[in-house]
Amino acid sequence: MFITSFEEQNITYRSCSNLRIHLSTTHHFHETSLETFLNHFPSRANTIQPQQISQSIVNLWQEKLVGFAFESLLDLYVQRLIFDGYIGYSRVHGIPSDIDAIAYKADTQSYTLIEVKEKDLSKMHPQGFGMDISRIKDLTDLSTATGLAISYVVKRIDNQKDRNFLEWKIISLQNFINHLQDRTIQGGSGMGFENGHYPTQICPYQYFKDLK
């Protein structure tokens, strides 16, 4: 399950392997057809034409993927079909931004978007958990566009090598931003490409709550 917004069109949707798609409008999700969803993205004048995949490549990847669960592969295929096939190569769109989970609270009939990271404590004082600045901006823009609350969930581990689980912590995005340290540091080894530049800000550990 995933949720994505495209900043230019200000559209949010979620989908899974059966191609159920929901548009987000003012705190609620409404199921819609793939055709209706795609109509929100204008067609490109010059689209990339599909090419036939050779049988040798098909055979190679069938062998490589034989050990993976069918449902996992189908979910991944559907994601790439929507992102790349239906939108990426043939439609005008903004920059996609994914969300790890959507929580629904029945008593208030409200949704919360969940950002999940696996992290150890930062090394410099005050110790805490960080997020790269560009991601903070993306989540802030997404919350503003959808009107939905966002929570930051951290799976705390002991260190980057052993990665033994210690605890789950949670904080609202707004509370996280309110307590960010002014100092910017370089993101850790899990932030992206080797030798990449990932400016990151830290929120002290004390502001995170236990997630039970």
C-alpha positions in Angstrom: 0.0 0.0 0.0 1.3 3.4 -0.8 0.3 7.0 -1.1 1.8 9.6 -3.4 1.2 13.3 -4.1 2.3 15.2 -7.2 3.1 18.7 -6.2 2.0 20.5 -9.3 -1.4 18.8 -9.6 -1.9 18.7 -5.8 -3.4 15.1 -6.0 -3.0 12.3 -3.5 -3.7 8.7 -4.2 -3.2 5.3 -2.7 -3.2 2.0 -4.6 -2.4 -1.7 -4.2 -2.2 -4.7 -6.5 -5.9 -4.7 -7.4 -5.6 -1.2 -8.8 -7.9 0.5 -6.3 -7.2 4.2 -6.5 -8.4 6.9 -4.1 -8.2 10.6 -4.6 -7.7 12.8 -1.6 -10.0 15.8 -1.2 -10.2 17.7 2.1 -9.3 15.1 4.7 -11.1 12.2 2.9 -10.3 9.5 0.3 -12.7 8.8 -2.5 -12.3 5.7 -4.7 -12.0 6.4 -8.4 -11.2 4.7 -11.6 -7.8 4.6 -13.2 -9.1 6.5 -16.2 -10.6 9.3 -14.1 -7.3 9.5 -12.1 -5.2 9.7 -15.3 -7.4 12.5 -16.6 -5.8 14.8 -13.9 -2.5 14.5 -15.8 -2.3 16.1 -19.3 -0.8 13.9 -22.0 2.7 14.7 -23.2 3.1 15.8 -26.8 6.0 13.4 -27.4 5.6 10.2 -25.5 8.2 7.5 -25.2 7.2 4.5 -27.3 7.3 1.1 -25.6 9.8 -1.5 -26.9 9.5 -5.2 -27.0 11.5 -7.0 -24.2 13.6 -9.8 -25.5 12.8 -13.4 -24.3 16.3 -13.8 -23.0 15.8 -10.9 -20.6 12.4 -12.2 -19.6 14.0 -15.6 -18.8 16.8 -14.1 -16.9 14.6 -12.1 -14.6 12.2 -15.0 -14.1 15.1 -17.0 -12.7 16.3 -14.1 -10.5 12.8 -13.4 -9.0 11.6 -17.0 -8.5 12.3 -16.9 -4.8 10.1 -13.8 -4.1 6.5 -13.9 -3.1 4.1 -13.3 -6.0 2.1 -10.7 -4.2 5.2 -8.7 -3.4 6.3 -8.7 -7.0 2.8 -7.8 -8.2 2.6 -4.8 -5.8 6.0 -3.6 -7.1 4.9 -4.1 -10.7 1.7 -2.1 -10.2 3.6 0.7 -8.6 6.0 0.9 -11.5 3.2 0.5 -14.0 1.4 3.6 -12.6 4.5 5.7 -11.9 6.4 4.9 -15.1 4.1 3.4 -17.7 0.9 5.4 -17.1 2.3 8.7 -15.8 6.1 9.0 -15.9 6.7 8.5 -19.6 3.4 9.7 -21.1 1.9 12.4 -18.8 2.8 15.9 -17.5 3.3 15.6 -13.8 5.1 17.1 -10.7 7.7 15.5 -8.5 6.3 12.3 -6.8 6.6 11.9 -3.1 5.8 8.6 -1.3 4.4 8.0 2.1 5.1 4.8 4.0 1.6 4.2 5.6 -1.8 5.7 6.2 -3.5 5.4 9.6 -7.2 5.7 9.9 -8.9 6.6 13.2 -12.5 5.4 13.2 -13.8 7.5 16.1 -12.9 10.8 14.4 -13.0 9.4 10.8 -9.6 11.0 10.2 -6.4 9.9 8.4 -2.8 10.4 9.4 0.1 10.0 7.0 3.0 8.1 8.5 6.7 8.6 7.7 8.8 5.6 8.9 12.6 5.5 9.3 15.0 3.1 10.9 17.6 5.1 12.8 20.2 5.1 15.6 20.7 8.1 17.8 22.7 11.0 16.3 26.3 11.1 17.5 26.5 14.8 18.3 24.8 16.5 21.3 21.9 16.9 21.7 21.3 13.3 20.6 18.1 12.6 18.7 16.7 11.6 15.3 17.0 13.6 12.1 15.4 14.0 8.7 16.9 15.5 5.6 15.8 19.1 4.9 14.3 18.3 1.5 12.1 15.6 3.0 10.9 17.9 5.7 9.8 20.4 3.0 8.1 17.6 1.0 6.1 16.4 4.0 5.2 19.9 5.0 4.0 20.7 1.5 2.0 17.4 1.4 0.3 18.2 4.8 -0.6 21.7 3.6 -1.9 20.4 0.3 -4.0 17.6 1.8 -4.9 19.0 5.2 -3.9 15.7 6.7 -1.7 15.3 9.8 1.7 13.6 9.5 3.5 11.6 12.1 7.2 10.6 12.1 7.8 7.0 13.3 11.3 5.9 14.2 12.4 2.3 14.5 15.4 2.8 16.8 18.4 0.5 16.3 21.6 0.3 18.3 24.0 1.2 15.5 24.4 1.2 11.7 26.4 -2.1 11.7 24.5 -4.5 13.9 21.1 -2.8 13.5 19.5 -4.5 16.6 16.0 -3.3 17.3 15.6 -1.2 20.5 12.3 0.6 20.5 9.6 2.4 18.5 9.3 6.2 18.9 6.8 8.7 17.4 6.4 12.4 17.0 4.0 14.6 15.0 5.6 16.4 12.1 4.7 19.8 13.5 6.2 19.0 16.9 9.3 17.6 15.1 9.7 20.9 13.2 9.1 23.0 16.2 12.0 21.4 18.1 14.6 21.1 15.3 18.1 22.2 16.1 19.4 25.1 14.1 22.6 23.3 13.2 22.6 21.3 9.9 24.6 18.1 9.7 25.4 15.6 6.9 22.9 12.7 6.7 24.1 9.3 7.7 25.0 6.2 5.6 21.4 5.3 5.0 20.4 8.6 3.6 21.2 7.9 -0.1 24.0 7.5 -2.5 27.6 7.2 -1.4 29.3 10.6 -1.3 26.0 12.4 -1.8 25.1 15.6 0.0 22.1 15.2 2.4 21.8 18.2 4.8 19.9 17.0 7.8 18.4 18.6 10.9 18.0 16.8 14.3 15.1 16.8 16.8 16.3 15.9 20.3 15.3 12.5 21.6 13.3 13.9 24.5 10.5 15.2 22.3 9.8 11.7 20.8 7.1 9.6 22.5 7.0 5.8 23.0 4.9 4.0 20.3 3.1 1.1 21.9 
